[in-house]
Amino acid sequence: MEKEIILGAFALFILLLISNRFKPVILFVSLAVFYYLCGFMTTDRFLGNFNNQSLIVLVLLLLVSIGLEKIHIISQIAPFVTKNANERFAMLKLSMITAISSAFLNNTAVVAMLMGSLKNQKNILPSKLLIPLSYFAIVGGTLTLVGTSTNLIVNGFVQDAGLESLKMFDFFAVGAVIVIAVSVVVILTGPKLLPTISIDHGVSTD
């Protein structure tokens, strides 16, 4: 019976998440509280998650990223990327900037920081850069321990198991290969496969 209740609650949680009627944070907290009240997790485990070092690091990274959004240099990145550059060269510069940033900041925060600047520039259609931005941020996060929340959460499990914490650049060799491979594919195929969408004139096709 316990398994059925857990699976049923989780299925309802997924449906509500998909419906987009409630904020995700409310749904996550509600599910955790429900499991706790049903006795599926102990008080120590429930409260201990709020003291998880990896979770704290993740929250701090988000706060740092929010602060960086306010500085003037962020608005200068898009002109640097697109000025006097064709689409492929712009993507190359964007891949380096985004991957390096994402290696030390939260992926979502990096995309949020750069998206507005790229969207407002006039040199290259934003539709040719915004999807690559997302890809470059995702793979850039694989370079370091703090680059993605997944690495931080895994490191939290490692520490909970009593093992030595992962190092900052334990992922770097594999991550670098992934960054290079994805960047090459996106740069070579992106200009042809990505949509041509003008904010001012609607949608057109090549």
C-alpha positions as CSV (number, residue, x, y, z in Angstrom):
1,M,0.0,0.0,0.0
2,E,2.9,2.4,0.8
3,K,4.3,2.0,-2.7
4,E,0.9,2.8,-4.3
5,I,0.5,5.9,-2.2
6,I,4.0,7.2,-3.1
7,L,3.5,6.5,-6.8
8,G,0.0,8.0,-6.8
9,A,1.1,11.2,-5.1
10,F,4.0,11.4,-7.5
11,A,1.8,10.9,-10.5
12,L,-0.6,13.6,-9.3
13,F,2.5,15.9,-8.7
14,I,3.6,15.4,-12.3
15,L,0.1,16.1,-13.7
16,L,-0.2,19.3,-11.7
17,L,3.3,20.3,-12.8
18,I,2.4,19.8,-16.4
19,S,-0.9,21.7,-16.0
20,N,1.1,24.8,-15.0
21,R,-1.6,25.9,-12.6
22,F,0.6,26.0,-9.6
23,K,4.2,27.3,-9.0
24,P,6.7,24.4,-9.0
25,V,8.1,25.4,-5.6
26,I,4.6,25.0,-4.1
27,L,4.2,21.6,-5.6
28,F,7.7,20.4,-4.6
29,V,7.2,21.5,-1.0
30,S,3.7,20.1,-0.8
31,L,4.9,16.7,-2.0
32,A,7.8,16.7,0.5
33,V,5.4,17.6,3.3
34,F,2.9,15.0,2.3
35,Y,5.6,12.2,2.3
36,Y,6.8,13.5,5.7
37,L,3.3,13.5,7.2
38,C,2.7,10.0,5.9
39,G,5.8,8.8,7.6
40,F,7.7,8.0,4.4
41,M,10.7,10.0,5.6
42,T,12.1,10.7,9.1
43,T,12.3,14.2,10.7
44,D,16.1,14.1,10.5
45,R,16.1,13.4,6.8
46,F,13.4,15.9,6.1
47,L,15.1,18.8,8.0
48,G,18.6,17.6,7.0
49,N,17.9,18.4,3.3
50,F,17.7,22.1,4.2
51,N,21.2,21.9,5.5
52,N,22.6,20.1,2.5
53,Q,25.9,21.9,1.5
54,S,25.4,21.3,-2.2
55,L,21.9,22.8,-2.1
56,I,23.3,25.8,-0.2
57,V,26.0,26.3,-2.9
58,L,23.4,26.1,-5.6
59,V,21.3,28.8,-4.0
60,L,24.4,31.0,-3.5
61,L,25.3,30.5,-7.2
62,L,21.9,31.7,-8.2
63,L,22.2,34.8,-6.0
64,V,25.6,35.6,-7.5
65,S,24.2,35.2,-11.0
66,I,21.3,37.6,-10.1
67,G,23.9,40.2,-9.0
68,L,25.9,39.8,-12.1
69,E,22.9,40.6,-14.2
70,K,23.0,44.1,-12.9
71,I,26.5,45.0,-14.1
72,H,27.2,46.9,-17.3
73,I,29.6,44.4,-18.8
74,I,26.7,41.9,-19.5
75,S,25.1,44.3,-22.0
76,Q,28.4,44.5,-23.9
77,I,28.7,40.7,-24.5
78,A,26.1,40.6,-27.4
79,P,27.8,43.4,-29.4
80,F,31.2,41.7,-28.9
81,V,29.7,38.4,-30.1
82,T,27.9,39.7,-33.1
83,K,29.9,42.7,-34.3
84,N,31.7,42.1,-37.7
85,A,30.9,38.4,-37.5
86,N,28.9,35.9,-39.6
87,E,26.6,33.5,-37.9
88,R,29.2,30.7,-37.4
89,F,31.9,33.0,-36.0
90,A,29.3,34.6,-33.7
91,M,28.3,31.1,-32.5
92,L,32.0,30.3,-31.9
93,K,32.5,33.3,-29.7
94,L,29.2,32.7,-28.0
95,S,30.1,29.1,-27.2
96,M,33.4,30.1,-25.5
97,I,31.8,32.9,-23.4
98,T,28.8,30.8,-22.4
99,A,30.7,27.6,-21.7
100,I,33.2,29.4,-19.5
101,S,30.5,31.3,-17.6
102,S,28.3,28.2,-17.2
103,A,31.3,26.3,-15.7
104,F,31.2,28.5,-12.6
105,L,27.5,29.8,-12.6
106,N,24.1,28.1,-12.7
107,N,23.1,27.2,-16.3
108,T,19.7,28.8,-16.2
109,A,21.1,32.0,-14.7
110,V,23.7,32.2,-17.5
111,V,21.0,31.9,-20.1
112,A,18.9,34.5,-18.3
113,M,21.8,36.9,-18.1
114,L,22.7,36.7,-21.8
115,M,19.3,36.2,-23.4
116,G,18.2,39.8,-23.1
117,S,21.4,41.2,-24.6
118,L,21.3,38.8,-27.5
119,K,17.6,39.4,-28.1
120,N,18.1,43.2,-28.4
121,Q,21.1,43.3,-30.7
122,K,20.5,44.0,-34.4
123,N,23.5,42.4,-36.1
124,I,22.3,38.8,-36.3
125,L,18.8,37.4,-35.9
126,P,18.3,36.4,-32.3
127,S,16.6,33.1,-33.5
128,K,20.1,32.0,-34.7
129,L,21.7,32.5,-31.3
130,L,19.2,31.8,-28.5
131,I,18.9,28.1,-29.0
132,P,22.7,27.7,-29.3
133,L,23.0,29.8,-26.1
134,S,21.0,27.2,-24.3
135,Y,23.0,24.3,-25.6
136,F,26.3,25.9,-24.8
137,A,25.2,26.7,-21.3
138,I,24.1,23.1,-20.7
139,V,27.4,21.5,-21.9
140,G,29.5,24.2,-20.2
141,G,28.0,23.1,-16.9
142,T,29.7,19.7,-17.3
143,L,33.2,21.3,-16.9
144,T,33.2,21.8,-13.2
145,L,31.6,20.6,-9.9
146,V,29.5,23.8,-9.6
147,G,28.7,24.1,-13.2
148,T,25.4,22.3,-13.0
149,S,23.0,21.5,-10.2
150,T,23.2,17.8,-11.1
151,N,26.9,17.6,-10.3
152,L,26.3,19.4,-6.9
153,I,23.5,17.0,-6.0
154,V,25.6,14.0,-6.9
155,N,28.4,15.3,-4.8
156,G,25.9,15.7,-1.9
157,F,25.1,12.0,-2.2
158,V,28.8,11.2,-2.3
159,Q,29.4,13.1,0.9
160,D,26.3,11.6,2.6
161,A,27.8,8.1,1.8
162,G,30.9,9.1,3.8
163,L,33.1,9.3,0.7
164,E,35.6,12.1,-0.1
165,S,34.0,15.1,-1.8
166,L,34.4,15.5,-5.5
167,K,37.0,18.1,-6.7
168,M,36.2,21.2,-8.7
169,F,37.7,19.9,-11.9
170,D,37.1,16.2,-11.7
171,F,34.6,16.5,-14.6
172,F,36.8,18.7,-16.7
173,A,38.3,16.2,-19.2
174,V,35.0,14.6,-20.1
175,G,33.2,18.0,-20.0
176,A,35.7,19.6,-22.4
177,V,35.2,16.8,-25.0
178,I,31.4,17.3,-24.7
179,V,31.7,21.1,-25.1
180,I,33.9,20.8,-28.1
181,A,31.8,18.2,-29.8
182,V,28.5,20.0,-29.2
183,S,29.9,23.3,-30.2
184,V,31.3,21.9,-33.5
185,V,27.9,20.3,-34.4
186,V,25.9,23.5,-33.5
187,I,28.3,25.8,-35.3
188,L,28.3,23.7,-38.5
189,T,24.6,22.9,-38.7
190,G,23.0,25.8,-36.8
191,P,22.9,28.4,-39.5
192,K,21.0,26.0,-41.8
193,L,18.7,24.2,-39.3
194,L,17.8,27.1,-37.0
195,P,14.7,29.1,-37.9
196,T,14.9,32.5,-39.4
197,I,12.6,34.6,-37.3
198,S,12.6,38.4,-37.3
199,I,11.1,40.2,-34.3
200,D,10.0,43.1,-36.5
201,H,8.8,41.2,-39.6
202,G,7.5,37.9,-38.4
203,V,8.7,34.6,-39.7
204,S,10.4,33.9,-43.0
205,T,12.1,30.8,-44.5
206,D,15.5,30.5,-46.1
